Amino acid sequence: MTDMHQLISKMGILRLSGMADTLDLRLDQAQKDNLGLGEFLELLLEDELQNRENRRFATRIMRAHFEEEKNLEGFDFNFNPKLPAQYIRNLATCQFIERKESVILCGPVGVGKTHLAEALGHHACRAGYNVLFSKFSRLLSDLGGGRADNSWEKRIKHYIKPNLLILDDFAMKEFTKNQAEDLYELIDRRYNSSSMVITANRVPKDWYPLFPNPVIAESALDRLVNSAHVITLTGKSYRSTLRPDKDLVQEVVTM
């Protein structure tokens, strides 16, 4: 008779933790449903494959450095009927990443741009893509530090490598000469090879005056905007619906 402890130990040595975790469950199922050896083994193998994919997914989420783990299932599209819900759900299929396209989410503060950007990133992780999230100001600061210590090339490769790069709060203020050149280099290297999701309070036509050099502005933004889905979000603030005291506020307002 098979020693179950030895069997589980051997599974551990072979790094088959998914099979080891569900072995007792599958043995019970095999007895109850009178499964054949092939069916039993297939179930165990499916458990192992699922376990490995779950671990890979968890690693992709960790490496993405999201501020919060958001998804579209957790976003209430009903709060604002002006939002293009079906368009955004279509983007969540990640076909835009397959086509090396980008997404630009514009709109005033609080309408849900960051939530939607992180949700698209979350769905990209589910689909097996490598994702990186960063505040735009942090990226500029990081690349600026690379100029100071001669690690610029290494640092920019960090932002070029992911299948999807998410930049939050893009173009909040005017760029310095070095920042504009860094941004151009980033966009140029990712152009036609990988995707970006960008959130911004300003619409793309208002980004051009932020560049000190109009030639760099035209070169960078032509590559970015013309390969992107540009979505302008309007309507009431989504952020206000997340306030813990929203029900109290509504009650006070209606009294």
KAVEN-V14451 format. One record per residue. N is the residue number from 1. RES is the residue in three letters. PHI is phi in whole degrees, 0 to 359 (none if undefined). NEAR is the number of other C-alpha atoms within 10 Angstrom. D_CENTER is the distance of its C-alpha to the mean C-alpha in Angstrom with 1 decimal. Layout:
# KAVEN-V14451
n: (N,N)
res: (RES,RES)
phi: (PHI,PHI)
near: (NEAR,NEAR)
d_center: (D_CENTER,D_CENTER)
This chain:
# KAVEN-V14451
n: (1,2,3,4,5,6,7,8,9,10,11,12,13,14,15,16,17,18,19,20,21,22,23,24,25,26,27,28,29,30,31,32,33,34,35,36,37,38,39,40,41,42,43,44,45,46,47,48,49,50,51,52,53,54,55,56,57,58,59,60,61,62,63,64,65,66,67,68,69,70,71,72,73,74,75,76,77,78,79,80,81,82,83,84,85,86,87,88,89,90,91,92,93,94,95,96,97,98,99,100,101,102,103,104,105,106,107,108,109,110,111,112,113,114,115,116,117,118,119,120,121,122,123,124,125,126,127,128,129,130,131,132,133,134,135,136,137,138,139,140,141,142,143,144,145,146,147,148,149,150,151,152,153,154,155,156,157,158,159,160,161,162,163,164,165,166,167,168,169,170,171,172,173,174,175,176,177,178,179,180,181,182,183,184,185,186,187,188,189,190,191,192,193,194,195,196,197,198,199,200,201,202,203,204,205,206,207,208,209,210,211,212,213,214,215,216,217,218,219,220,221,222,223,224,225,226,227,228,229,230,231,232,233,234,235,236,237,238,239,240,241,242,243,244,245,246,247,248,249,250,251,252,253,254,255)
res: (MET,THR,ASP,MET,HIS,GLN,LEU,ILE,SER,LYS,MET,GLY,ILE,LEU,ARG,LEU,SER,GLY,MET,ALA,ASP,THR,LEU,ASP,LEU,ARG,LEU,ASP,GLN,ALA,GLN,LYS,ASP,ASN,LEU,GLY,LEU,GLY,GLU,PHE,LEU,GLU,LEU,LEU,LEU,GLU,ASP,GLU,LEU,GLN,ASN,ARG,GLU,ASN,ARG,ARG,PHE,ALA,THR,ARG,ILE,MET,ARG,ALA,HIS,PHE,GLU,GLU,GLU,LYS,ASN,LEU,GLU,GLY,PHE,ASP,PHE,ASN,PHE,ASN,PRO,LYS,LEU,PRO,ALA,GLN,TYR,ILE,ARG,ASN,LEU,ALA,THR,CYS,GLN,PHE,ILE,GLU,ARG,LYS,GLU,SER,VAL,ILE,LEU,CYS,GLY,PRO,VAL,GLY,VAL,GLY,LYS,THR,HIS,LEU,ALA,GLU,ALA,LEU,GLY,HIS,HIS,ALA,CYS,ARG,ALA,GLY,TYR,ASN,VAL,LEU,PHE,SER,LYS,PHE,SER,ARG,LEU,LEU,SER,ASP,LEU,GLY,GLY,GLY,ARG,ALA,ASP,ASN,SER,TRP,GLU,LYS,ARG,ILE,LYS,HIS,TYR,ILE,LYS,PRO,ASN,LEU,LEU,ILE,LEU,ASP,ASP,PHE,ALA,MET,LYS,GLU,PHE,THR,LYS,ASN,GLN,ALA,GLU,ASP,LEU,TYR,GLU,LEU,ILE,ASP,ARG,ARG,TYR,ASN,SER,SER,SER,MET,VAL,ILE,THR,ALA,ASN,ARG,VAL,PRO,LYS,ASP,TRP,TYR,PRO,LEU,PHE,PRO,ASN,PRO,VAL,ILE,ALA,GLU,SER,ALA,LEU,ASP,ARG,LEU,VAL,ASN,SER,ALA,HIS,VAL,ILE,THR,LEU,THR,GLY,LYS,SER,TYR,ARG,SER,THR,LEU,ARG,PRO,ASP,LYS,ASP,LEU,VAL,GLN,GLU,VAL,VAL,THR,MET)
phi: (none,293,278,296,295,293,296,294,298,293,298,296,299,275,60,255,293,297,290,297,293,250,302,300,299,289,296,298,296,298,290,293,262,54,284,283,300,295,295,299,294,297,298,297,295,297,298,294,298,295,299,293,294,298,292,296,297,299,293,297,297,298,287,289,61,297,291,221,272,248,212,289,298,265,255,269,288,290,293,218,294,283,289,282,302,293,300,292,297,295,297,291,287,71,295,296,288,300,270,63,262,239,228,242,253,249,154,292,299,92,276,107,299,294,302,293,296,293,295,298,295,297,293,294,298,301,279,98,272,275,231,224,252,207,297,297,297,291,298,298,296,295,293,297,295,293,293,284,245,64,249,301,298,296,290,291,298,300,269,274,296,297,297,227,250,253,245,262,61,283,56,281,208,296,269,283,301,294,297,297,293,296,295,301,297,296,296,296,287,271,299,64,233,198,246,225,238,236,248,205,282,265,280,306,296,270,277,302,293,283,270,289,241,297,292,296,301,296,294,289,285,299,294,286,290,284,244,235,275,261,239,261,268,231,105,286,287,284,300,295,286,267,297,295,255,300,294,294,299,298,295,295,295,275,286)
near: (3,6,8,12,9,10,13,17,15,13,16,15,10,9,12,20,18,20,23,20,17,14,19,12,11,18,14,11,14,17,11,9,9,11,14,11,9,9,12,17,15,12,17,22,15,13,21,20,15,14,17,15,14,14,12,15,20,14,13,20,20,13,15,23,13,20,12,10,15,19,17,19,9,11,14,12,16,9,13,16,11,12,18,14,15,10,11,17,13,11,18,22,15,21,12,19,21,13,13,19,23,25,24,23,26,23,18,17,16,17,20,23,26,23,22,21,27,26,23,26,30,23,19,24,24,19,13,13,18,20,28,25,24,18,16,20,16,12,20,17,11,15,21,17,14,16,14,9,8,10,14,16,11,11,17,19,12,10,21,21,16,20,21,28,23,29,24,24,20,19,22,14,11,14,19,13,12,14,19,20,18,20,21,20,16,16,21,17,16,22,19,15,15,21,27,28,25,27,27,23,20,17,17,16,9,10,19,18,13,16,20,17,15,12,10,18,19,15,13,21,19,12,16,25,16,11,19,19,17,17,18,18,18,18,14,17,15,19,13,12,14,9,11,9,11,12,11,11,11,10,10,9,8,7,5)
d_center: (49.2,45.7,44.9,41.5,40.8,41.5,39.3,36.3,37.1,37.2,33.8,32.5,34.1,32.4,29.1,29.1,27.9,26.4,29.9,31.6,29.7,30.7,34.1,36.2,34.4,34.8,38.4,39.2,37.6,39.6,42.8,42.3,41.2,43.5,40.8,42.0,41.0,38.7,36.8,36.6,35.2,32.6,31.3,31.1,29.3,26.7,26.2,25.7,23.2,21.2,21.5,20.3,17.2,16.4,16.9,14.7,11.8,12.7,12.8,9.4,8.1,10.8,10.2,6.7,8.9,7.3,10.4,10.4,8.9,8.7,9.1,11.4,14.3,14.5,14.7,18.3,18.8,22.6,22.8,22.6,24.0,23.3,19.6,19.1,17.7,18.5,17.0,13.6,14.0,15.0,11.9,10.0,12.3,10.4,13.8,12.9,11.2,14.4,16.4,14.8,14.4,12.4,11.7,13.5,13.6,17.0,19.1,21.0,20.0,18.9,18.1,14.6,12.6,10.3,10.0,9.2,6.6,4.8,6.1,5.2,1.5,4.4,6.7,5.8,6.5,9.3,10.5,11.0,8.9,8.4,5.4,6.7,6.6,10.2,12.8,14.6,17.9,16.8,16.0,19.4,21.1,19.9,21.1,24.2,25.0,24.8,27.5,29.6,29.6,29.3,25.9,24.2,23.8,22.2,19.8,18.7,18.2,15.5,13.5,14.7,14.0,10.3,9.9,7.0,7.7,6.6,10.1,11.2,14.9,15.9,19.7,21.0,24.3,26.3,25.5,28.0,29.2,27.3,24.0,24.5,25.4,22.3,20.1,22.1,21.9,18.1,17.9,20.9,19.6,16.3,18.3,18.8,17.1,13.4,10.9,9.6,8.4,11.0,12.4,16.2,19.3,21.3,21.5,21.4,25.2,25.4,23.5,26.4,28.9,26.6,27.3,30.7,31.2,31.0,31.0,27.8,26.3,27.3,26.2,22.7,21.9,23.7,21.3,18.2,19.4,21.4,18.5,16.2,16.0,17.3,17.0,19.2,18.8,22.1,24.0,24.3,22.0,19.4,19.4,23.1,22.6,20.8,23.8,25.7,29.0,28.0,30.7,33.3,32.5,32.9,36.1,37.5,36.8,38.5,41.5)
